[in-house]
């Protein structure tokens, strides 16, 4: 599914693709970084003020 999203983003001519994932989603983070996504901490946030950080990742095309 990640590959397909990347392909569609490239085909549409977009300059980048971004996503958010919970900091506890270690397997997902590993998968995204294997595809070349980089953590963009300026877009991280804490939606419920409960200490759980939602991390942002970006892949430039």
C-alpha positions, 0 to 999 in steps of 0.5 A: 500500500505504501508503494502504491501511494508513492507511485500515485503521488509521483504520477500526479506530479506532487513534490512530496507525500506526508503522513502521521503515525503514533510514536508507539507504532515502531514497526510502521515507523521502521517501514516508512523510514525504509521507504525513505520517509524522514521525520519532520518534527515541526509537524508532530503534535499531541492531540489528546494532551496525554503524552502520546505524540503523533509523529510526522514523516515526509518523502520528497519525490 
